[in-house]
């Protein structure tokens, strides 16, 4: 999803890096290697900030979103939030420097907004509507299950437990959903299973090992504002 740093010697990439260090590093975000992606580790989720390049010219898009760590892909994804604004083209260092600073400032604002929203898994259930898309449904079912709402979580897991596509990832997800559905009647075991998944994903993403990625406070119902 993110670059390996092959263009970091380019002037526009250097300007983006400087701006991100100014606006994002003080918030605790860390740059992933030499890429144009920064990560805000929040234990059971991470906020991803990506200054995405384009194959059609020098410059940057800005993508900011939450990645829920209870998936087993081993890759980052934008599960809540994504594209912010439009592509900013690099024309000169003088022109692009303030634009890079503005992008990083917007990224900092979006990071703060997502932090304030995601004070617990209740916000996931409240922010993701009941819909048919696979991954949003999966995230909503996990959140509902952690909140003890088996009545709403169970039919989602039932639907996801029957893959609509023969792709291997669909089959793997279906197997996982069937297993999680069987645990809904035992909240302690369900939460333990989700914690194991989170730890596996953290390890795959090379995030620090932590003993308790989900706390009691995280799974207490909170009033959340829906993200549009």
BALOBA-1460 file (C-alpha; in Angstrom, 3 decimals):
// residues 228
<rec num="1" residu="x" x="0.000" y="0.000" z="0.000"/>
<rec num="2" residu="x" x="2.911" y="2.303" z="0.610"/>
<rec num="3" residu="x" x="6.171" y="3.018" z="-1.143"/>
<rec num="4" residu="x" x="9.555" y="1.612" z="-0.215"/>
<rec num="5" residu="x" x="11.106" y="5.040" z="-0.463"/>
<rec num="6" residu="x" x="12.443" y="5.012" z="-4.004"/>
<rec num="7" residu="x" x="11.513" y="8.663" z="-4.631"/>
<rec num="8" residu="x" x="12.431" y="10.136" z="-1.259"/>
<rec num="9" residu="x" x="15.321" y="12.041" z="-2.881"/>
<rec num="10" residu="x" x="12.816" y="13.962" z="-4.985"/>
<rec num="11" residu="x" x="12.241" y="17.585" z="-3.835"/>
<rec num="12" residu="x" x="8.491" y="17.153" z="-3.373"/>
<rec num="13" residu="x" x="8.983" y="14.038" z="-1.237"/>
<rec num="14" residu="x" x="11.541" y="15.819" z="0.917"/>
<rec num="15" residu="x" x="9.108" y="18.681" z="1.450"/>
<rec num="16" residu="x" x="6.333" y="16.258" z="2.423"/>
<rec num="17" residu="x" x="8.669" y="14.532" z="4.872"/>
<rec num="18" residu="x" x="9.662" y="17.821" z="6.498"/>
<rec num="19" residu="x" x="6.028" y="18.900" z="6.795"/>
<rec num="20" residu="x" x="5.010" y="15.549" z="8.276"/>
<rec num="21" residu="x" x="7.833" y="15.710" z="10.803"/>
<rec num="22" residu="x" x="6.612" y="19.158" z="11.828"/>
<rec num="23" residu="x" x="2.894" y="18.325" z="12.123"/>
<rec num="24" residu="x" x="2.655" y="14.558" z="12.696"/>
<rec num="25" residu="x" x="5.732" y="13.528" z="14.668"/>
<rec num="26" residu="x" x="4.736" y="15.735" z="17.671"/>
<rec num="27" residu="x" x="1.422" y="13.844" z="17.788"/>
<rec num="28" residu="x" x="3.288" y="10.557" z="18.121"/>
<rec num="29" residu="x" x="2.949" y="9.323" z="14.536"/>
<rec num="30" residu="x" x="5.878" y="7.404" z="13.119"/>
<rec num="31" residu="x" x="6.984" y="7.176" z="9.523"/>
<rec num="32" residu="x" x="7.057" y="3.675" z="8.055"/>
<rec num="33" residu="x" x="10.583" y="3.144" z="6.845"/>
<rec num="34" residu="x" x="11.421" y="5.538" z="4.029"/>
<rec num="35" residu="x" x="7.865" y="5.607" z="2.707"/>
<rec num="36" residu="x" x="5.398" y="8.482" z="2.543"/>
<rec num="37" residu="x" x="3.125" y="6.718" z="5.045"/>
<rec num="38" residu="x" x="2.868" y="7.587" z="8.746"/>
<rec num="39" residu="x" x="1.189" y="5.518" z="11.439"/>
<rec num="40" residu="x" x="-0.547" y="6.379" z="14.701"/>
<rec num="41" residu="x" x="-0.590" y="3.243" z="16.866"/>
<rec num="42" residu="x" x="-3.715" y="3.116" z="19.053"/>
<rec num="43" residu="x" x="-3.420" y="-0.515" z="20.256"/>
<rec num="44" residu="x" x="-6.528" y="-2.061" z="18.618"/>
<rec num="45" residu="x" x="-6.492" y="0.230" z="15.617"/>
<rec num="46" residu="x" x="-4.016" y="2.476" z="13.843"/>
<rec num="47" residu="x" x="-4.540" y="5.741" z="12.016"/>
<rec num="48" residu="x" x="-2.850" y="5.649" z="8.623"/>
<rec num="49" residu="x" x="-1.658" y="8.858" z="6.971"/>
<rec num="50" residu="x" x="-0.506" y="8.386" z="3.403"/>
<rec num="51" residu="x" x="0.890" y="11.073" z="1.131"/>
<rec num="52" residu="x" x="0.026" y="9.014" z="-1.926"/>
<rec num="53" residu="x" x="1.920" y="9.607" z="-5.164"/>
<rec num="54" residu="x" x="0.428" y="9.487" z="-8.635"/>
<rec num="55" residu="x" x="1.750" y="7.779" z="-11.726"/>
<rec num="56" residu="x" x="0.655" y="10.777" z="-13.795"/>
<rec num="57" residu="x" x="2.899" y="13.415" z="-12.243"/>
<rec num="58" residu="x" x="4.864" y="14.563" z="-9.229"/>
<rec num="59" residu="x" x="2.822" y="15.614" z="-6.234"/>
<rec num="60" residu="x" x="0.575" y="14.002" z="-3.643"/>
<rec num="61" residu="x" x="-2.875" y="12.904" z="-2.633"/>
<rec num="62" residu="x" x="-3.688" y="12.762" z="1.074"/>
<rec num="63" residu="x" x="-5.300" y="9.658" z="2.529"/>
<rec num="64" residu="x" x="-6.174" y="9.455" z="6.230"/>
<rec num="65" residu="x" x="-8.133" y="6.642" z="7.823"/>
<rec num="66" residu="x" x="-8.361" y="4.128" z="10.640"/>
<rec num="67" residu="x" x="-7.121" y="0.579" z="10.164"/>
<rec num="68" residu="x" x="-8.757" y="-1.911" z="12.536"/>
<rec num="69" residu="x" x="-6.195" y="-4.439" z="13.703"/>
<rec num="70" residu="x" x="-8.647" y="-7.329" z="14.117"/>
<rec num="71" residu="x" x="-8.062" y="-8.531" z="10.571"/>
<rec num="72" residu="x" x="-5.491" y="-11.069" z="9.452"/>
<rec num="73" residu="x" x="-4.309" y="-9.601" z="6.145"/>
<rec num="74" residu="x" x="-0.893" y="-8.499" z="7.337"/>
<rec num="75" residu="x" x="-1.410" y="-5.308" z="5.304"/>
<rec num="76" residu="x" x="-2.635" y="-1.826" z="6.120"/>
<rec num="77" residu="x" x="-6.029" y="-0.690" z="4.864"/>
<rec num="78" residu="x" x="-8.314" y="2.303" z="5.191"/>
<rec num="79" residu="x" x="-11.306" y="0.878" z="7.069"/>
<rec num="80" residu="x" x="-12.829" y="4.173" z="8.239"/>
<rec num="81" residu="x" x="-11.956" y="7.293" z="6.269"/>
<rec num="82" residu="x" x="-9.724" y="7.618" z="3.204"/>
<rec num="83" residu="x" x="-9.182" y="10.340" z="0.595"/>
<rec num="84" residu="x" x="-8.997" y="13.939" z="1.821"/>
<rec num="85" residu="x" x="-9.136" y="16.580" z="-0.879"/>
<rec num="86" residu="x" x="-7.660" y="16.319" z="-4.356"/>
<rec num="87" residu="x" x="-4.243" y="15.756" z="-5.915"/>
<rec num="88" residu="x" x="-1.698" y="18.510" z="-5.340"/>
<rec num="89" residu="x" x="0.726" y="18.760" z="-8.238"/>
<rec num="90" residu="x" x="4.360" y="19.700" z="-7.748"/>
<rec num="91" residu="x" x="5.433" y="22.587" z="-9.960"/>
<rec num="92" residu="x" x="8.322" y="24.044" z="-7.998"/>
<rec num="93" residu="x" x="9.725" y="23.905" z="-4.490"/>
<rec num="94" residu="x" x="8.462" y="27.413" z="-3.784"/>
<rec num="95" residu="x" x="4.965" y="26.466" z="-4.924"/>
<rec num="96" residu="x" x="4.825" y="23.043" z="-3.264"/>
<rec num="97" residu="x" x="6.349" y="23.830" z="0.158"/>
<rec num="98" residu="x" x="3.221" y="25.579" z="1.536"/>
<rec num="99" residu="x" x="1.024" y="22.913" z="-0.056"/>
<rec num="100" residu="x" x="2.998" y="20.150" z="1.655"/>
<rec num="101" residu="x" x="2.670" y="22.004" z="4.950"/>
<rec num="102" residu="x" x="-1.078" y="22.366" z="4.426"/>
<rec num="103" residu="x" x="-1.479" y="18.653" z="3.626"/>
<rec num="104" residu="x" x="0.408" y="17.665" z="6.767"/>
<rec num="105" residu="x" x="-1.646" y="20.093" z="8.861"/>
<rec num="106" residu="x" x="-4.869" y="18.623" z="7.468"/>
<rec num="107" residu="x" x="-3.537" y="15.141" z="8.224"/>
<rec num="108" residu="x" x="-2.890" y="16.188" z="11.818"/>
<rec num="109" residu="x" x="-6.439" y="17.530" z="12.121"/>
<rec num="110" residu="x" x="-7.927" y="14.337" z="10.678"/>
<rec num="111" residu="x" x="-5.790" y="12.246" z="13.022"/>
<rec num="112" residu="x" x="-7.071" y="14.193" z="16.012"/>
<rec num="113" residu="x" x="-10.648" y="13.815" z="14.787"/>
<rec num="114" residu="x" x="-10.348" y="10.051" z="14.433"/>
<rec num="115" residu="x" x="-8.697" y="9.752" z="17.835"/>
<rec num="116" residu="x" x="-11.585" y="11.658" z="19.396"/>
<rec num="117" residu="x" x="-14.132" y="9.518" z="17.576"/>
<rec num="118" residu="x" x="-12.626" y="6.104" z="18.265"/>
<rec num="119" residu="x" x="-12.710" y="6.206" z="22.039"/>
<rec num="120" residu="x" x="-13.990" y="2.639" z="22.050"/>
<rec num="121" residu="x" x="-15.344" y="-0.076" z="19.799"/>
<rec num="122" residu="x" x="-18.855" y="1.347" z="20.182"/>
<rec num="123" residu="x" x="-17.754" y="4.044" z="17.749"/>
<rec num="124" residu="x" x="-17.040" y="1.391" z="15.125"/>
<rec num="125" residu="x" x="-20.553" y="-0.017" z="15.368"/>
<rec num="126" residu="x" x="-22.029" y="3.490" z="15.331"/>
<rec num="127" residu="x" x="-19.903" y="4.783" z="12.452"/>
<rec num="128" residu="x" x="-20.274" y="1.849" z="10.066"/>
<rec num="129" residu="x" x="-23.851" y="1.431" z="8.809"/>
<rec num="130" residu="x" x="-25.461" y="-1.949" z="8.347"/>
<rec num="131" residu="x" x="-24.513" y="-2.650" z="4.737"/>
<rec num="132" residu="x" x="-23.631" y="-5.553" z="2.495"/>
<rec num="133" residu="x" x="-19.981" y="-4.779" z="1.691"/>
<rec num="134" residu="x" x="-17.732" y="-7.474" z="3.125"/>
<rec num="135" residu="x" x="-15.129" y="-5.596" z="5.150"/>
<rec num="136" residu="x" x="-17.385" y="-2.900" z="6.651"/>
<rec num="137" residu="x" x="-19.782" y="-5.670" z="7.673"/>
<rec num="138" residu="x" x="-16.940" y="-7.638" z="9.237"/>
<rec num="139" residu="x" x="-15.742" y="-4.657" z="11.273"/>
<rec num="140" residu="x" x="-19.275" y="-3.900" z="12.417"/>
<rec num="141" residu="x" x="-19.823" y="-7.529" z="13.458"/>
<rec num="142" residu="x" x="-16.585" y="-7.577" z="15.454"/>
<rec num="143" residu="x" x="-17.529" y="-4.374" z="17.272"/>
<rec num="144" residu="x" x="-21.040" y="-5.630" z="18.024"/>
<rec num="145" residu="x" x="-19.641" y="-8.919" z="19.282"/>
<rec num="146" residu="x" x="-17.197" y="-7.161" z="21.602"/>
<rec num="147" residu="x" x="-20.061" y="-5.071" z="22.944"/>
<rec num="148" residu="x" x="-22.024" y="-8.227" z="23.723"/>
<rec num="149" residu="x" x="-24.625" y="-7.588" z="21.040"/>
<rec num="150" residu="x" x="-24.805" y="-11.138" z="19.675"/>
<rec num="151" residu="x" x="-28.311" y="-10.527" z="18.328"/>
<rec num="152" residu="x" x="-27.025" y="-8.092" z="15.681"/>
<rec num="153" residu="x" x="-23.579" y="-9.607" z="15.205"/>
<rec num="154" residu="x" x="-24.728" y="-13.175" z="14.546"/>
<rec num="155" residu="x" x="-26.621" y="-12.622" z="11.251"/>
<rec num="156" residu="x" x="-23.683" y="-10.613" z="9.883"/>
<rec num="157" residu="x" x="-21.288" y="-13.459" z="10.656"/>
<rec num="158" residu="x" x="-23.793" y="-15.888" z="9.126"/>
<rec num="159" residu="x" x="-23.809" y="-13.944" z="5.870"/>
<rec num="160" residu="x" x="-20.041" y="-13.560" z="5.807"/>
<rec num="161" residu="x" x="-19.636" y="-17.245" z="6.599"/>
<rec num="162" residu="x" x="-20.902" y="-18.104" z="3.118"/>
<rec num="163" residu="x" x="-18.320" y="-16.731" z="0.643"/>
<rec num="164" residu="x" x="-19.741" y="-15.201" z="-2.507"/>
<rec num="165" residu="x" x="-16.431" y="-15.452" z="-4.329"/>
<rec num="166" residu="x" x="-14.040" y="-18.412" z="-4.702"/>
<rec num="167" residu="x" x="-11.026" y="-16.219" z="-3.945"/>
<rec num="168" residu="x" x="-8.842" y="-17.677" z="-1.153"/>
<rec num="169" residu="x" x="-9.208" y="-14.603" z="1.046"/>
<rec num="170" residu="x" x="-13.001" y="-14.935" z="0.913"/>
<rec num="171" residu="x" x="-12.797" y="-18.565" z="1.993"/>
<rec num="172" residu="x" x="-10.401" y="-17.713" z="4.822"/>
<rec num="173" residu="x" x="-12.622" y="-14.880" z="6.004"/>
<rec num="174" residu="x" x="-15.700" y="-17.120" z="5.875"/>
<rec num="175" residu="x" x="-13.967" y="-19.745" z="8.014"/>
<rec num="176" residu="x" x="-12.945" y="-17.091" z="10.530"/>
<rec num="177" residu="x" x="-16.463" y="-15.614" z="10.670"/>
<rec num="178" residu="x" x="-18.018" y="-19.016" z="11.316"/>
<rec num="179" residu="x" x="-15.557" y="-19.591" z="14.147"/>
<rec num="180" residu="x" x="-16.226" y="-16.170" z="15.666"/>
<rec num="181" residu="x" x="-19.978" y="-16.660" z="15.413"/>
<rec num="182" residu="x" x="-19.705" y="-19.818" z="17.510"/>
<rec num="183" residu="x" x="-18.002" y="-17.770" z="20.243"/>
<rec num="184" residu="x" x="-20.648" y="-15.054" z="20.473"/>
<rec num="185" residu="x" x="-22.387" y="-16.853" z="23.331"/>
<rec num="186" residu="x" x="-19.212" y="-16.605" z="25.412"/>
<rec num="187" residu="x" x="-18.094" y="-12.948" z="25.551"/>
<rec num="188" residu="x" x="-14.832" y="-13.800" z="27.322"/>
<rec num="189" residu="x" x="-13.775" y="-16.282" z="24.657"/>
<rec num="190" residu="x" x="-14.940" y="-13.995" z="21.859"/>
<rec num="191" residu="x" x="-12.842" y="-11.123" z="23.189"/>
<rec num="192" residu="x" x="-9.850" y="-13.430" z="23.664"/>
<rec num="193" residu="x" x="-10.135" y="-14.530" z="20.043"/>
<rec num="194" residu="x" x="-10.191" y="-10.919" z="18.834"/>
<rec num="195" residu="x" x="-7.203" y="-10.074" z="21.008"/>
<rec num="196" residu="x" x="-5.278" y="-12.955" z="19.415"/>
<rec num="197" residu="x" x="-6.110" y="-11.643" z="15.940"/>
<rec num="198" residu="x" x="-5.029" y="-8.126" z="16.914"/>
<rec num="199" residu="x" x="-1.729" y="-9.413" z="18.251"/>
<rec num="200" residu="x" x="-1.135" y="-11.418" z="15.078"/>
<rec num="201" residu="x" x="-1.835" y="-8.392" z="12.904"/>
<rec num="202" residu="x" x="0.396" y="-6.186" z="15.062"/>
<rec num="203" residu="x" x="3.190" y="-8.698" z="14.661"/>
<rec num="204" residu="x" x="2.667" y="-8.915" z="10.894"/>
<rec num="205" residu="x" x="2.814" y="-5.117" z="10.658"/>
<rec num="206" residu="x" x="5.899" y="-5.051" z="12.902"/>
<rec num="207" residu="x" x="4.168" y="-3.015" z="15.579"/>
<rec num="208" residu="x" x="5.402" y="-3.328" z="19.162"/>
<rec num="209" residu="x" x="4.118" y="-6.291" z="21.134"/>
<rec num="210" residu="x" x="1.660" y="-5.271" z="23.851"/>
<rec num="211" residu="x" x="-0.016" y="-7.470" z="26.430"/>
<rec num="212" residu="x" x="-3.438" y="-5.813" z="26.434"/>
<rec num="213" residu="x" x="-4.504" y="-4.273" z="23.120"/>
<rec num="214" residu="x" x="-8.152" y="-4.243" z="24.250"/>
<rec num="215" residu="x" x="-9.079" y="-2.956" z="27.708"/>
<rec num="216" residu="x" x="-12.368" y="-2.986" z="29.582"/>
<rec num="217" residu="x" x="-12.719" y="0.720" z="28.806"/>
<rec num="218" residu="x" x="-12.446" y="0.032" z="25.078"/>
<rec num="219" residu="x" x="-15.456" y="-2.276" z="25.075"/>
<rec num="220" residu="x" x="-17.738" y="-0.131" z="27.239"/>
<rec num="221" residu="x" x="-20.528" y="1.487" z="25.236"/>
<rec num="222" residu="x" x="-19.869" y="5.167" z="24.494"/>
<rec num="223" residu="x" x="-21.850" y="7.752" z="22.625"/>
<rec num="224" residu="x" x="-20.139" y="8.255" z="19.278"/>
<rec num="225" residu="x" x="-20.567" y="10.635" z="16.402"/>
<rec num="226" residu="x" x="-21.139" y="9.036" z="13.027"/>
<rec num="227" residu="x" x="-18.419" y="9.673" z="10.444"/>
<rec num="228" residu="x" x="-19.715" y="10.767" z="7.058"/>
